[in-house]
Amino acid sequence: MLQARSFWDRVTEERRSQHLTEGGRVFGMVNQLVLDARDCGDLPRKCSPEEVTLSLMAITLGSHCAVTQPLIQALCAIKDPAAALLLHQDRMLDGWGWRPISNGSRHTALDRHIYREVFPEATWFKP
């Protein structure tokens, strides 16, 4: 999410450490989701959890960089970057054999579930 040289060379060691700690927490949460998927049979056991996690993080962080940088956005005119990101994540997970295979409609139902169960009072999140 941050350009390495613009961040790592300009911040204190404390700030770098804090960034790595928070990044590690996010990586850990995604990795736990992958492990849970493998344990319940939604992801084939032959898949390396670390490789699946890295691929999810790479596509998500790369997409985030692309859609938040105006100069990069100009190179690729995507009308709905969030939808494109979800589609790309689905296609990648399909390739890993993650079940259920994407059908393009599960995100709406998932968004509604997250809203009801996790953020019911949120005013910023309306699926």
C-alpha positions in Angstrom: 0.0 0.0 0.0 2.9 2.3 0.5 5.8 2.9 -1.8 8.8 1.2 -0.1 11.2 4.1 -0.6 8.7 6.8 0.2 7.8 5.1 3.5 10.7 2.9 4.8 13.4 5.5 4.2 11.5 8.4 5.8 10.0 7.1 9.0 11.4 6.2 12.4 12.3 2.6 13.4 9.3 2.8 15.8 6.9 3.6 12.9 8.4 0.9 10.7 7.9 -1.6 13.5 4.4 -0.5 14.1 3.6 -0.9 10.3 5.1 -4.4 10.3 3.1 -5.4 13.4 -0.2 -4.2 11.9 0.7 -5.8 8.5 1.5 -9.0 10.3 -1.9 -8.9 12.0 -3.7 -8.6 8.7 -1.6 -11.3 7.1 -2.4 -13.5 10.1 -6.1 -13.0 9.9 -6.2 -13.8 6.2 -4.0 -16.9 6.8 -6.4 -18.0 9.5 -9.3 -17.8 7.1 -7.3 -19.9 4.6 -6.5 -22.5 7.3 -10.2 -22.6 8.3 -11.2 -23.1 4.7 -8.7 -25.9 4.3 -9.8 -27.5 7.6 -13.5 -27.5 6.7 -12.8 -28.8 3.1 -13.5 -25.6 1.2 -9.9 -25.5 0.1 -8.0 -28.6 -1.1 -5.5 -29.9 1.4 -2.8 -30.0 -1.2 -2.8 -26.2 -1.3 -0.1 -24.4 0.7 -1.9 -22.0 3.1 0.9 -19.6 3.0 0.9 -19.5 -0.8 -2.9 -19.0 -0.9 -2.6 -16.2 1.7 0.2 -14.5 -0.2 -1.7 -14.6 -3.5 -4.8 -13.1 -1.7 -2.7 -10.4 -0.1 -0.8 -9.6 -3.3 -3.9 -9.2 -5.5 -5.7 -7.2 -2.8 -2.8 -4.8 -2.0 -1.9 -4.5 -5.7 -5.4 -3.6 -6.6 -5.6 -1.2 -3.7 -2.5 0.6 -5.0 -3.9 0.7 -8.5 -7.3 2.1 -7.5 -6.0 4.7 -5.0 -3.4 6.3 -7.3 -4.9 8.7 -9.8 -2.0 8.3 -12.2 -2.3 4.5 -12.2 -6.1 4.8 -12.5 -5.6 6.7 -15.7 -3.8 3.8 -17.3 -6.7 1.4 -16.8 -10.2 2.9 -16.8 -12.1 0.6 -14.5 -15.5 1.9 -13.7 -16.0 -0.1 -10.5 -12.6 -1.0 -9.0 -14.0 -2.7 -5.9 -16.1 -5.0 -8.1 -13.1 -5.7 -10.3 -11.1 -6.6 -7.2 -13.7 -9.0 -6.0 -13.9 -10.6 -9.4 -10.1 -11.1 -9.5 -10.1 -12.5 -6.0 -12.8 -14.9 -7.0 -11.0 -16.0 -10.1 -7.8 -16.6 -8.2 -9.6 -18.6 -5.5 -11.3 -20.6 -8.2 -7.9 -21.5 -9.5 -6.9 -22.7 -6.0 -10.0 -24.9 -6.0 -11.6 -22.9 -3.1 -15.3 -23.9 -2.8 -17.8 -22.7 -3.6 -16.7 -21.7 -7.1 -17.6 -18.1 -7.7 -20.9 -17.3 -9.2 -20.8 -13.5 -9.1 -23.7 -13.1 -6.7 -22.3 -14.2 -3.3 -20.8 -10.8 -2.5 -24.2 -9.2 -2.1 -25.3 -11.9 0.3 -22.0 -11.8 2.2 -22.1 -8.0 2.5 -25.6 -8.2 4.0 -24.5 -10.9 6.4 -21.5 -8.8 7.5 -23.6 -5.7 7.9 -26.2 -7.6 10.1 -23.7 -9.6 12.2 -20.7 -7.4 12.4 -21.6 -3.7 11.7 -25.4 -3.4 12.5 -25.0 0.2 13.8 -22.7 1.4 11.0 -23.8 4.3 9.0 -20.9 4.1 6.6 -21.6 0.5 5.5 -24.9 0.0 3.7 -25.0 -3.1 1.4 
